[in-house]
Every structure is written in structure tokens, then in C-alpha cells.
Amino acid sequence: MTPRFATDVITFYHPDFWGLDSADAVRAWALAHPVAFWERVMDALTESGVTGIELTFAPGDIASALRAFGSASAFGGELAARGLSVVSAFIADSDAPDWRDGDRLPEIVADAERRAGFLAEVGAELLVAGLPMRATFGTRPPFFVDAAYMSRMADVAHAVGEAVSRHGVRLALHTESHSTLWYERDIDLFMALTDPRYVWLCPDSCHIALGDGDPVAVARRHAPRIALAHWKDAVGPIDVHLTIDETVYARQQPYMTELGEGIVDWRGWAQAMSRTPGAGTVLIELDEAADPVAALRAGTSVAQASLIAAV
């Protein structure tokens, strides 16, 4: 089976791609010109040969698509006219309800159902979420990612997974750096505590490697539950305790690199991915590429070579 190639809309957030001078300027321009934003993203996707997208935080979010085109079906029609489609949507909004607040479970579920309704209408089947972030090491009082904490997260995931399943959408949890689903042990514990019929996994090869984990080993252990994966490379594990605040994502960037230039075993990863339910999609993740078309073509080439070598 030949997979379709996809990418996260974050790939197109680099200011140079828009001829602007900052990320804030890109967000402001896209907010004011949502149709022009999406048309340029779609044109670049078509030029790169990548046909799938994962929606994420603004400006490439569900709200932006609705502002631009009025409805999920209209957005889907614009994509389809170019041979494109939505693969998934990532709950990455800063105002999304916090899973750590158990009193907000009805709000958490309603928010997920709203997103799932959009995905169903646009023809996509995956809602991707991350667990809450860890606390900076040394913080007092300490925050422990223990069995009790993971049990609470599993309860939320079950409620969300069951709710979105009624829309024909699957919930997949992403292995984000510095989150409570980062280390191999976190992933194994969370997967053991959740029902495979309602909770799926979206492993990120880069983020697992940044936590000094083995992405291939994780993929092999949890292959039956991988609905989607993010293909991304890392230069090496993060060897310091980063402060976990709104700047942590920017400070992770020096540890990330383009596919084939880091430490991820792409042949092993491709072999593991071929045995998963998500084998039909290869999502190349490239955070803010100055030349997204060239970067996507290069990433796709590495992924294709890995898939051929893995046969």
C-alpha cells in the first residue's frame, strides 16, 4: 500500500514564507486575511505533492477554516478541488479546557465533540490531543506523574474517546516533549490504563527521542493502537532541565532537525509504522519551514526511501 503524505499546518508558520518579520505578524495577517492564508497554504501543499493536512493552533485551526469558508463542508470542498484533504486536528488551542481540571469534564467533552463534528463533516477521522505539561524540575511543591495522575488522565481520555467515537472519530494521544506523555514509561503506563477501543496513540519520533527514548521500540510495542504518527527527526536527547512555561517550545527547537539529519532510525520506524492501523498516512512534521515546499519534498523523499528500505 502506498501511503498518502501529510503535514501539520505549523509547517507554514515561518515569517519568511509570508514575507513578514515575526510569528506575531503572521498570526495577525492570517487573522485579517483567512481566505488568503488558506489559499496560499493549499497552493504550497499542491506544489509540494503532499495531500493531507493536520489542523493545529491558530492560524491553521478549525476556527480559521470556518472564518475563511463558512463551514466544514465548504472547507473540505476547497481542499478536494485541489486533491487535498484533512487528516486530523490537534487540540492545541491555548484556551482549550485543561484536562487537569476534573470539574471541567463536561466542558472538555463538549469541546472535543465540537471538533469531532467538524472533522466528521470535512471527512476526517482523527482528533489528536496531548496530556498536560509537566512542571519544571525542582518546582515546589513537586508535581509527580504517578499512577494516580495517569488514572485521572485515563478517565478523561475515556470520556472524550467515547464521545468522539459517536461522530466516527478516534481520539489519539500525542507524545509531546515535556508533557506527561513524553517518556517511554509515560506512554506505556497511559496505554496500559486506557481502553484500546476508545483511546489511540499518535507517537512523535522526534519528541520520544528528545526524552532519551527509542521511538522504534515504542512504535513496535504499541503498533496495534497507532492511528497516526508524526515523522520528525531529533539531533539528540534534551540533556538539561528546561523551564516549562510558554517559551519551552521555542527552546526545544535547537534539538529538532529535518528528516534524515538526526538520530531517528527511519528504516526501523518505517518498518514499525507499516504494521499499524495508521500505515496509510505518513505525516511529515516540519515546524515553521522558511521554504515549506522544498522542506516537504525533502522530508517526503527521506520517508519514501525509508519505506522502500523497510520492505
ZADO-1210 file (C-alpha; in nm, 4 decimals, padded with zeros to 6 digits):
<atoms>
<atom x="00.0000" y="00.0000" z="00.0000" code="MET" pos="1"/>
<atom x="00.1305" y="00.3424" z="-00.0991" code="THR" pos="2"/>
<atom x="00.0628" y="00.5881" z="00.1846" code="PRO" pos="3"/>
<atom x="-00.0596" y="00.9406" z="00.1434" code="ARG" pos="4"/>
<atom x="00.1734" y="01.2120" z="00.2700" code="PHE" pos="5"/>
<atom x="00.0535" y="01.4808" z="00.5067" code="ALA" pos="6"/>
<atom x="00.1897" y="01.7618" z="00.7218" code="THR" pos="7"/>
<atom x="00.0896" y="01.9827" z="01.0111" code="ASP" pos="8"/>
<atom x="-00.0150" y="02.3362" z="00.9195" code="VAL" pos="9"/>
<atom x="00.2656" y="02.4570" z="01.1529" code="ILE" pos="10"/>
<atom x="00.4970" y="02.3827" z="00.8593" code="THR" pos="11"/>
<atom x="00.3708" y="02.7070" z="00.7021" code="PHE" pos="12"/>
<atom x="00.4131" y="02.9404" z="01.0008" code="TYR" pos="13"/>
<atom x="00.7634" y="03.0703" z="00.9281" code="HIS" pos="14"/>
<atom x="00.7579" y="03.4507" z="00.8799" code="PRO" pos="15"/>
<atom x="00.9913" y="03.4298" z="00.5779" code="ASP" pos="16"/>
<atom x="00.7317" y="03.2280" z="00.3878" code="PHE" pos="17"/>
<atom x="00.4900" y="03.5198" z="00.4250" code="TRP" pos="18"/>
<atom x="00.7432" y="03.7989" z="00.3813" code="GLY" pos="19"/>
<atom x="00.6785" y="03.9140" z="00.7379" code="LEU" pos="20"/>
<atom x="00.9133" y="03.9795" z="01.0265" code="ASP" pos="21"/>
<atom x="00.7706" y="03.7786" z="01.3146" code="SER" pos="22"/>
<atom x="00.5390" y="03.4948" z="01.4168" code="ALA" pos="23"/>
<atom x="00.3041" y="03.7513" z="01.5709" code="ASP" pos="24"/>
<atom x="00.2846" y="03.9320" z="01.2386" code="ALA" pos="25"/>
<atom x="00.1952" y="03.6063" z="01.0629" code="VAL" pos="26"/>
<atom x="-00.0857" y="03.5392" z="01.3105" code="ARG" pos="27"/>
<atom x="-00.2207" y="03.8920" z="01.2797" code="ALA" pos="28"/>
<atom x="-00.2109" y="03.8854" z="00.8990" code="TRP" pos="29"/>
<atom x="-00.3775" y="03.5426" z="00.8822" code="ALA" pos="30"/>
<atom x="-00.6493" y="03.6528" z="01.1220" code="LEU" pos="31"/>
<atom x="-00.7246" y="03.9505" z="00.8990" code="ALA" pos="32"/>
<atom x="-00.6983" y="03.7509" z="00.5729" code="HIS" pos="33"/>
<atom x="-00.8145" y="03.3930" z="00.6434" code="PRO" pos="34"/>
<atom x="-00.9052" y="03.3121" z="00.2826" code="VAL" pos="35"/>
<atom x="-00.5694" y="03.4328" z="00.1508" code="ALA" pos="36"/>
<atom x="-00.3912" y="03.2410" z="00.4273" code="PHE" pos="37"/>
<atom x="-00.5573" y="02.9116" z="00.3404" code="TRP" pos="38"/>
<atom x="-00.5262" y="02.9618" z="-00.0342" code="GLU" pos="39"/>
<atom x="-00.1501" y="03.0070" z="-00.0045" code="ARG" pos="40"/>
<atom x="-00.1182" y="02.7043" z="00.2244" code="VAL" pos="41"/>
<atom x="-00.3210" y="02.4939" z="-00.0186" code="MET" pos="42"/>
<atom x="-00.1194" y="02.6143" z="-00.3170" code="ASP" pos="43"/>
<atom x="00.2058" y="02.5251" z="-00.1394" code="ALA" pos="44"/>
<atom x="00.0733" y="02.1809" z="-00.0482" code="LEU" pos="45"/>
<atom x="-00.0233" y="02.1174" z="-00.4086" code="THR" pos="46"/>
<atom x="00.3205" y="02.2266" z="-00.5275" code="GLU" pos="47"/>
<atom x="00.4956" y="02.0014" z="-00.2734" code="SER" pos="48"/>
<atom x="00.2946" y="01.6913" z="-00.3650" code="GLY" pos="49"/>
<atom x="00.1744" y="01.6482" z="-00.0057" code="VAL" pos="50"/>
<atom x="-00.2020" y="01.5937" z="00.0007" code="THR" pos="51"/>
<atom x="-00.3054" y="01.5801" z="00.3685" code="GLY" pos="52"/>
<atom x="-00.3087" y="01.8355" z="00.6495" code="ILE" pos="53"/>
<atom x="-00.3397" y="01.8299" z="01.0254" code="GLU" pos="54"/>
<atom x="-00.5086" y="02.1370" z="01.1691" code="LEU" pos="55"/>
<atom x="-00.3477" y="02.2830" z="01.4808" code="THR" pos="56"/>
<atom x="-00.3307" y="02.6069" z="01.6802" code="PHE" pos="57"/>
<atom x="-00.4096" y="02.9416" z="01.5161" code="ALA" pos="58"/>
<atom x="-00.3845" y="03.0497" z="01.2468" code="PRO" pos="59"/>
<atom x="-00.4192" y="02.6990" z="01.0994" code="GLY" pos="60"/>
<atom x="-00.7046" y="02.5915" z="01.3249" code="ASP" pos="61"/>
<atom x="-01.0687" y="02.4941" z="01.2884" code="ILE" pos="62"/>
<atom x="-01.1880" y="02.8456" z="01.3709" code="ALA" pos="63"/>
<atom x="-00.9734" y="02.9924" z="01.0924" code="SER" pos="64"/>
<atom x="-01.1079" y="02.7443" z="00.8384" code="ALA" pos="65"/>
<atom x="-01.4624" y="02.8340" z="00.9378" code="LEU" pos="66"/>
<atom x="-01.3923" y="03.2084" z="00.9159" code="ARG" pos="67"/>
<atom x="-01.2465" y="03.1607" z="00.5697" code="ALA" pos="68"/>
<atom x="-01.5043" y="02.9290" z="00.4156" code="PHE" pos="69"/>
<atom x="-01.8094" y="02.9340" z="00.6406" code="GLY" pos="70"/>
<atom x="-01.8480" y="02.5634" z="00.7051" code="SER" pos="71"/>
<atom x="-01.6547" y="02.2390" z="00.7308" code="ALA" pos="72"/>
<atom x="-01.8106" y="02.1082" z="00.4107" code="SER" pos="73"/>
<atom x="-01.7118" y="02.4226" z="00.2190" code="ALA" pos="74"/>
<atom x="-01.3572" y="02.3990" z="00.3533" code="PHE" pos="75"/>
<atom x="-01.3462" y="02.0322" z="00.2559" code="GLY" pos="76"/>
<atom x="-01.4689" y="02.1227" z="-00.0905" code="GLY" pos="77"/>
<atom x="-01.1915" y="02.3791" z="-00.1368" code="GLU" pos="78"/>
<atom x="-00.9348" y="02.1176" z="-00.0357" code="LEU" pos="79"/>
<atom x="-01.0873" y="01.8442" z="-00.2514" code="ALA" pos="80"/>
<atom x="-01.0820" y="02.0699" z="-00.5580" code="ALA" pos="81"/>
<atom x="-00.7029" y="02.0661" z="-00.5227" code="ARG" pos="82"/>
<atom x="-00.6743" y="01.6963" z="-00.4409" code="GLY" pos="83"/>
<atom x="-00.6194" y="01.7708" z="-00.0715" code="LEU" pos="84"/>
<atom x="-00.7908" y="01.6572" z="00.2482" code="SER" pos="85"/>
<atom x="-00.7865" y="01.6958" z="00.6260" code="VAL" pos="86"/>
<atom x="-00.6198" y="01.4057" z="00.8052" code="VAL" pos="87"/>
<atom x="-00.6636" y="01.5179" z="01.1642" code="SER" pos="88"/>
<atom x="-00.6980" y="01.8101" z="01.4017" code="ALA" pos="89"/>
<atom x="-00.4732" y="01.8676" z="01.7022" code="PHE" pos="90"/>
<atom x="-00.6224" y="02.0190" z="02.0186" code="ILE" pos="91"/>
<atom x="-00.3522" y="02.2819" z="02.0628" code="ALA" pos="92"/>
<atom x="-00.5528" y="02.5949" z="02.1424" code="ASP" pos="93"/>
<atom x="-00.4351" y="02.7850" z="02.4487" code="SER" pos="94"/>
<atom x="-00.7968" y="02.8315" z="02.5552" code="ASP" pos="95"/>
<atom x="-00.8896" y="02.4614" z="02.5310" code="ALA" pos="96"/>
<atom x="-01.0176" y="02.3285" z="02.8668" code="PRO" pos="97"/>
<atom x="-00.7420" y="02.1820" z="03.0850" code="ASP" pos="98"/>
<atom x="-00.7616" y="01.8059" z="03.1353" code="TRP" pos="99"/>
<atom x="-00.6143" y="01.8506" z="03.4827" code="ARG" pos="100"/>
<atom x="-00.9302" y="02.0247" z="03.5999" code="ASP" pos="101"/>
<atom x="-01.1625" y="01.7338" z="03.6733" code="GLY" pos="102"/>
<atom x="-01.4547" y="01.9681" z="03.7420" code="ASP" pos="103"/>
<atom x="-01.4455" y="02.0737" z="03.3762" code="ARG" pos="104"/>
<atom x="-01.5030" y="01.7275" z="03.2296" code="LEU" pos="105"/>
<atom x="-01.8392" y="01.8195" z="03.0686" code="PRO" pos="106"/>
<atom x="-01.6713" y="02.1215" z="02.9080" code="GLU" pos="107"/>
<atom x="-01.3752" y="01.9084" z="02.7939" code="ILE" pos="108"/>
<atom x="-01.6081" y="01.6539" z="02.6350" code="VAL" pos="109"/>
<atom x="-01.8248" y="01.9213" z="02.4695" code="ALA" pos="110"/>
<atom x="-01.5156" y="02.0890" z="02.3242" code="ASP" pos="111"/>
<atom x="-01.3941" y="01.7578" z="02.1812" code="ALA" pos="112"/>
<atom x="-01.7373" y="01.6790" z="02.0383" code="GLU" pos="113"/>
<atom x="-01.7465" y="02.0166" z="01.8630" code="ARG" pos="114"/>
<atom x="-01.4127" y="01.9405" z="01.6992" code="ARG" pos="115"/>
<atom x="-01.5211" y="01.5878" z="01.6125" code="ALA" pos="116"/>
<atom x="-01.8327" y="01.7217" z="01.4450" code="GLY" pos="117"/>
<atom x="-01.6169" y="01.9427" z="01.2235" code="PHE" pos="118"/>
<atom x="-01.3845" y="01.6531" z="01.1411" code="LEU" pos="119"/>
<atom x="-01.6730" y="01.4249" z="01.0516" code="ALA" pos="120"/>
<atom x="-01.8198" y="01.6887" z="00.8213" code="GLU" pos="121"/>
<atom x="-01.4869" y="01.7519" z="00.6493" code="VAL" pos="122"/>
<atom x="-01.4262" y="01.3775" z="00.6045" code="GLY" pos="123"/>
<atom x="-01.1522" y="01.3228" z="00.8644" code="ALA" pos="124"/>
<atom x="-01.1452" y="01.0612" z="01.1390" code="GLU" pos="125"/>
<atom x="-00.8773" y="01.1603" z="01.3911" code="LEU" pos="126"/>
<atom x="-00.8731" y="01.4033" z="01.6827" code="LEU" pos="127"/>
<atom x="-00.5238" y="01.4367" z="01.8312" code="VAL" pos="128"/>
<atom x="-00.4645" y="01.5600" z="02.1847" code="ALA" pos="129"/>
<atom x="-00.1754" y="01.5848" z="02.4261" code="GLY" pos="130"/>
<atom x="-00.1685" y="01.5311" z="02.8001" code="LEU" pos="131"/>
<atom x="-00.0930" y="01.8341" z="03.0212" code="PRO" pos="132"/>
<atom x="00.2631" y="01.9545" z="03.0606" code="MET" pos="133"/>
<atom x="00.4959" y="01.8526" z="03.3407" code="ARG" pos="134"/>
<atom x="00.6177" y="02.1083" z="03.5955" code="ALA" pos="135"/>
<atom x="00.9746" y="02.2384" z="03.5799" code="THR" pos="136"/>
<atom x="01.2087" y="02.0022" z="03.7622" code="PHE" pos="137"/>
<atom x="01.2694" y="02.1308" z="04.1140" code="GLY" pos="138"/>
<atom x="00.9366" y="02.3127" z="04.1415" code="THR" pos="139"/>
<atom x="00.7920" y="02.3203" z="04.4948" code="ARG" pos="140"/>
<atom x="00.5599" y="02.1631" z="04.5739" code="PRO" pos="141"/>
<atom x="00.6605" y="01.8881" z="04.3270" code="PRO" pos="142"/>
<atom x="00.4237" y="01.7538" z="04.0647" code="PHE" pos="143"/>
<atom x="00.4506" y="01.3783" z="04.0179" code="PHE" pos="144"/>
<atom x="00.3412" y="01.1883" z="03.7081" code="VAL" pos="145"/>
<atom x="00.2357" y="00.8805" z="03.9016" code="ASP" pos="146"/>
<atom x="-00.0273" y="00.6080" z="03.8721" code="ALA" pos="147"/>
<atom x="-00.2920" y="00.8228" z="04.0402" code="ALA" pos="148"/>
<atom x="-00.2347" y="01.1086" z="03.7979" code="TYR" pos="149"/>
<atom x="-00.2364" y="00.8800" z="03.4950" code="MET" pos="150"/>
<atom x="-00.5581" y="00.7166" z="03.6155" code="SER" pos="151"/>
<atom x="-00.7257" y="01.0577" z="03.6170" code="ARG" pos="152"/>
<atom x="-00.5978" y="01.1288" z="03.2658" code="MET" pos="153"/>
<atom x="-00.7212" y="00.7878" z="03.1524" code="ALA" pos="154"/>
<atom x="-01.0671" y="00.8697" z="03.2868" code="ASP" pos="155"/>
<atom x="-01.0745" y="01.1923" z="03.0852" code="VAL" pos="156"/>
<atom x="-00.9440" y="01.0176" z="02.7741" code="ALA" pos="157"/>
<atom x="-01.2121" y="00.7501" z="02.8042" code="HIS" pos="158"/>
<atom x="-01.4874" y="01.0117" z="02.8297" code="ALA" pos="159"/>
<atom x="-01.3504" y="01.2069" z="02.5326" code="VAL" pos="160"/>
<atom x="-01.2757" y="00.8969" z="02.3261" code="GLY" pos="161"/>
<atom x="-01.6240" y="00.7569" z="02.3748" code="GLU" pos="162"/>
<atom x="-01.7876" y="01.0905" z="02.2938" code="ALA" pos="163"/>
<atom x="-01.5990" y="01.1495" z="01.9686" code="VAL" pos="164"/>
<atom x="-01.6451" y="00.7860" z="01.8631" code="SER" pos="165"/>
<atom x="-02.0144" y="00.8638" z="01.8217" code="ARG" pos="166"/>
<atom x="-01.9096" y="01.1001" z="01.5407" code="HIS" pos="167"/>
<atom x="-01.6979" y="00.8314" z="01.3741" code="GLY" pos="168"/>
<atom x="-01.3790" y="00.9969" z="01.5043" code="VAL" pos="169"/>
<atom x="-01.0938" y="00.8357" z="01.7001" code="ARG" pos="170"/>
<atom x="-00.9004" y="01.0058" z="01.9789" code="LEU" pos="171"/>
<atom x="-00.5207" y="00.9691" z="01.9549" code="ALA" pos="172"/>
<atom x="-00.2786" y="01.0974" z="02.2210" code="LEU" pos="173"/>
<atom x="00.0419" y="01.2693" z="02.1086" code="HIS" pos="174"/>
<atom x="00.3795" y="01.2204" z="02.2792" code="THR" pos="175"/>
<atom x="00.4813" y="01.5845" z="02.3312" code="GLU" pos="176"/>
<atom x="00.8164" y="01.6841" z="02.4823" code="SER" pos="177"/>
<atom x="00.7929" y="01.7937" z="02.8465" code="HIS" pos="178"/>
<atom x="00.4344" y="01.6765" z="02.8685" code="SER" pos="179"/>
<atom x="00.3109" y="01.4000" z="03.0957" code="THR" pos="180"/>
<atom x="00.3112" y="01.1680" z="02.7925" code="LEU" pos="181"/>
<atom x="00.6767" y="01.2075" z="02.6950" code="TRP" pos="182"/>
<atom x="00.9000" y="00.9355" z="02.8383" code="TYR" pos="183"/>
<atom x="00.8672" y="00.5738" z="02.7264" code="GLU" pos="184"/>
<atom x="00.7453" y="00.4888" z="03.0757" code="ARG" pos="185"/>
<atom x="00.4692" y="00.7548" z="03.0496" code="ASP" pos="186"/>
<atom x="00.3472" y="00.6094" z="02.7223" code="ILE" pos="187"/>
<atom x="00.3484" y="00.2508" z="02.8476" code="ASP" pos="188"/>
<atom x="00.1627" y="00.3444" z="03.1660" code="LEU" pos="189"/>
<atom x="-00.1023" y="00.5501" z="02.9894" code="PHE" pos="190"/>
<atom x="-00.1595" y="00.2861" z="02.7238" code="MET" pos="191"/>
<atom x="-00.1956" y="00.0175" z="02.9937" code="ALA" pos="192"/>
<atom x="-00.4605" y="00.2251" z="03.1727" code="LEU" pos="193"/>
<atom x="-00.6741" y="00.3063" z="02.8678" code="THR" pos="194"/>
<atom x="-00.9215" y="00.1016" z="02.6676" code="ASP" pos="195"/>
<atom x="-00.7851" y="00.0304" z="02.3165" code="PRO" pos="196"/>
<atom x="-01.1335" y="00.0623" z="02.1698" code="ARG" pos="197"/>
<atom x="-01.1550" y="00.4295" z="02.2680" code="TYR" pos="198"/>
<atom x="-00.8010" y="00.5620" z="02.3085" code="VAL" pos="199"/>
<atom x="-00.5349" y="00.5524" z="02.0384" code="TRP" pos="200"/>
<atom x="-00.1744" y="00.6705" z="02.0145" code="LEU" pos="201"/>
<atom x="-00.0042" y="00.9326" z="01.7944" code="CYS" pos="202"/>
<atom x="00.3688" y="00.8843" z="01.8608" code="PRO" pos="203"/>
<atom x="00.6107" y="01.1556" z="01.7558" code="ASP" pos="204"/>
<atom x="00.9522" y="01.0129" z="01.6681" code="SER" pos="205"/>
<atom x="01.1328" y="01.3378" z="01.7498" code="CYS" pos="206"/>
<atom x="00.9722" y="01.4044" z="02.0856" code="HIS" pos="207"/>
<atom x="01.0241" y="01.0481" z="02.2063" code="ILE" pos="208"/>
<atom x="01.3926" y="01.0753" z="02.1088" code="ALA" pos="209"/>
<atom x="01.4205" y="01.4115" z="02.2865" code="LEU" pos="210"/>
<atom x="01.3149" y="01.2310" z="02.6044" code="GLY" pos="211"/>
<atom x="01.6006" y="00.9825" z="02.5564" code="ASP" pos="212"/>
<atom x="01.3542" y="00.7198" z="02.4402" code="GLY" pos="213"/>
<atom x="01.3606" y="00.4785" z="02.1472" code="ASP" pos="214"/>
<atom x="01.0860" y="00.5778" z="01.9013" code="PRO" pos="215"/>
<atom x="01.1103" y="00.2480" z="01.7147" code="VAL" pos="216"/>
<atom x="01.0725" y="00.0420" z="02.0315" code="ALA" pos="217"/>
<atom x="00.7685" y="00.2467" z="02.1338" code="VAL" pos="218"/>
<atom x="00.6136" y="00.2045" z="01.7897" code="ALA" pos="219"/>
<atom x="00.6689" y="-00.1701" z="01.7941" code="ARG" pos="220"/>
<atom x="00.5202" y="-00.2149" z="02.1425" code="ARG" pos="221"/>
<atom x="00.2103" y="-00.0126" z="02.0676" code="HIS" pos="222"/>
<atom x="00.1684" y="-00.0802" z="01.6951" code="ALA" pos="223"/>
<atom x="-00.1941" y="-00.2049" z="01.7192" code="PRO" pos="224"/>
<atom x="-00.3022" y="00.1275" z="01.8726" code="ARG" pos="225"/>
<atom x="-00.1178" y="00.3734" z="01.6493" code="ILE" pos="226"/>
<atom x="-00.3770" y="00.5593" z="01.4438" code="ALA" pos="227"/>
<atom x="-00.1340" y="00.8249" z="01.3193" code="LEU" pos="228"/>
<atom x="00.2307" y="00.9167" z="01.3757" code="ALA" pos="229"/>
<atom x="00.4356" y="01.2327" z="01.3397" code="HIS" pos="230"/>
<atom x="00.7550" y="01.1709" z="01.1395" code="TRP" pos="231"/>
<atom x="01.0143" y="01.4141" z="01.2737" code="LYS" pos="232"/>
<atom x="01.3874" y="01.3986" z="01.3484" code="ASP" pos="233"/>
<atom x="01.5924" y="01.4974" z="01.6543" code="ALA" pos="234"/>
<atom x="01.9587" y="01.5889" z="01.6908" code="VAL" pos="235"/>
<atom x="01.9737" y="01.4141" z="02.0294" code="GLY" pos="236"/>
<atom x="01.8054" y="01.3872" z="02.3687" code="PRO" pos="237"/>
<atom x="01.7453" y="01.7044" z="02.5665" code="ILE" pos="238"/>
<atom x="02.0209" y="01.6866" z="02.8263" code="ASP" pos="239"/>
<atom x="01.9146" y="01.9755" z="03.0512" code="VAL" pos="240"/>
<atom x="01.6076" y="02.0582" z="03.2587" code="HIS" pos="241"/>
<atom x="01.4260" y="02.3236" z="03.0574" code="LEU" pos="242"/>
<atom x="01.1932" y="02.5641" z="03.2330" code="THR" pos="243"/>
<atom x="00.8409" y="02.4582" z="03.1424" code="ILE" pos="244"/>
<atom x="00.6485" y="02.7728" z="03.0552" code="ASP" pos="245"/>
<atom x="00.5174" y="02.9397" z="02.7390" code="GLU" pos="246"/>
<atom x="00.8729" y="02.9580" z="02.5995" code="THR" pos="247"/>
<atom x="00.9543" y="02.5875" z="02.6281" code="VAL" pos="248"/>
<atom x="00.8504" y="02.5089" z="02.2702" code="TYR" pos="249"/>
<atom x="01.0930" y="02.7639" z="02.1279" code="ALA" pos="250"/>
<atom x="01.3725" y="02.6290" z="02.3479" code="ARG" pos="251"/>
<atom x="01.3091" y="02.2767" z="02.2207" code="GLN" pos="252"/>
<atom x="01.3726" y="02.3852" z="01.8618" code="GLN" pos="253"/>
<atom x="01.7551" y="02.3544" z="01.8622" code="PRO" pos="254"/>
<atom x="01.7128" y="01.9826" z="01.9393" code="TYR" pos="255"/>
<atom x="01.4968" y="01.9247" z="01.6305" code="MET" pos="256"/>
<atom x="01.6071" y="01.8834" z="01.2704" code="THR" pos="257"/>
<atom x="01.4883" y="01.7802" z="00.9252" code="GLU" pos="258"/>
<atom x="01.4260" y="01.4145" z="00.8438" code="LEU" pos="259"/>
<atom x="01.7438" y="01.2195" z="00.7852" code="GLY" pos="260"/>
<atom x="01.9707" y="01.4689" z="00.9604" code="GLU" pos="261"/>
<atom x="01.9262" y="01.3398" z="01.3169" code="GLY" pos="262"/>
<atom x="01.9264" y="01.0257" z="01.5273" code="ILE" pos="263"/>
<atom x="01.5932" y="00.8626" z="01.4418" code="VAL" pos="264"/>
<atom x="01.6239" y="00.5166" z="01.2853" code="ASP" pos="265"/>
<atom x="01.3987" y="00.5810" z="00.9865" code="TRP" pos="266"/>
<atom x="01.4178" y="00.2314" z="00.8433" code="ARG" pos="267"/>
<atom x="01.3156" y="00.0819" z="01.1782" code="GLY" pos="268"/>
<atom x="01.0457" y="00.3453" z="01.2223" code="TRP" pos="269"/>
<atom x="00.9061" y="00.2782" z="00.8747" code="ALA" pos="270"/>
<atom x="00.9000" y="-00.0976" z="00.9428" code="GLN" pos="271"/>
<atom x="00.7106" y="-00.0436" z="01.2679" code="ALA" pos="272"/>
<atom x="00.4673" y="00.2013" z="01.1074" code="MET" pos="273"/>
<atom x="00.3851" y="-00.0451" z="00.8301" code="SER" pos="274"/>
<atom x="00.2290" y="-00.2719" z="01.0945" code="ARG" pos="275"/>
<atom x="-00.0040" y="-00.0088" z="01.2403" code="THR" pos="276"/>
<atom x="-00.3646" y="00.0908" z="01.1633" code="PRO" pos="277"/>
<atom x="-00.2231" y="00.4315" z="01.0662" code="GLY" pos="278"/>
<atom x="00.0058" y="00.2921" z="00.7953" code="ALA" pos="279"/>
<atom x="-00.1926" y="00.4652" z="00.5215" code="GLY" pos="280"/>
<atom x="-00.0734" y="00.8128" z="00.6209" code="THR" pos="281"/>
<atom x="00.2796" y="00.9489" z="00.6652" code="VAL" pos="282"/>
<atom x="00.2638" y="01.2843" z="00.8418" code="LEU" pos="283"/>
<atom x="00.5879" y="01.4792" z="00.7939" code="ILE" pos="284"/>
<atom x="00.6215" y="01.7364" z="01.0704" code="GLU" pos="285"/>
<atom x="00.8407" y="02.0388" z="00.9997" code="LEU" pos="286"/>
<atom x="00.7975" y="02.3254" z="01.2428" code="ASP" pos="287"/>
<atom x="00.7927" y="02.6604" z="01.0630" code="GLU" pos="288"/>
<atom x="00.9885" y="02.5903" z="00.7445" code="ALA" pos="289"/>
<atom x="01.1144" y="02.9035" z="00.5671" code="ALA" pos="290"/>
<atom x="01.0699" y="02.7167" z="00.2358" code="ASP" pos="291"/>
<atom x="00.7942" y="02.4661" z="00.3145" code="PRO" pos="292"/>
<atom x="00.7686" y="02.3287" z="-00.0388" code="VAL" pos="293"/>
<atom x="01.1374" y="02.2350" z="-00.0522" code="ALA" pos="294"/>
<atom x="01.1310" y="02.1057" z="00.3066" code="ALA" pos="295"/>
<atom x="00.8274" y="01.8878" z="00.2429" code="LEU" pos="296"/>
<atom x="00.9763" y="01.7474" z="-00.0755" code="ARG" pos="297"/>
<atom x="01.2988" y="01.6640" z="00.1107" code="ALA" pos="298"/>
<atom x="01.1117" y="01.5074" z="00.4015" code="GLY" pos="299"/>
<atom x="00.8899" y="01.3056" z="00.1720" code="THR" pos="300"/>
<atom x="01.1975" y="01.1764" z="-00.0106" code="SER" pos="301"/>
<atom x="01.3528" y="01.0528" z="00.3152" code="VAL" pos="302"/>
<atom x="01.0281" y="00.8894" z="00.4214" code="ALA" pos="303"/>
<atom x="00.9818" y="00.7195" z="00.0828" code="GLN" pos="304"/>
<atom x="01.3371" y="00.5834" z="00.0888" code="ALA" pos="305"/>
<atom x="01.2824" y="00.4536" z="00.4422" code="SER" pos="306"/>
<atom x="00.9599" y="00.2799" z="00.3435" code="LEU" pos="307"/>
<atom x="01.1291" y="00.1145" z="00.0452" code="ILE" pos="308"/>
<atom x="01.4242" y="00.0021" z="00.2616" code="ALA" pos="309"/>
<atom x="01.1841" y="-00.1347" z="00.5232" code="ALA" pos="310"/>
<atom x="01.0142" y="-00.3777" z="00.2826" code="VAL" pos="311"/>
</atoms>
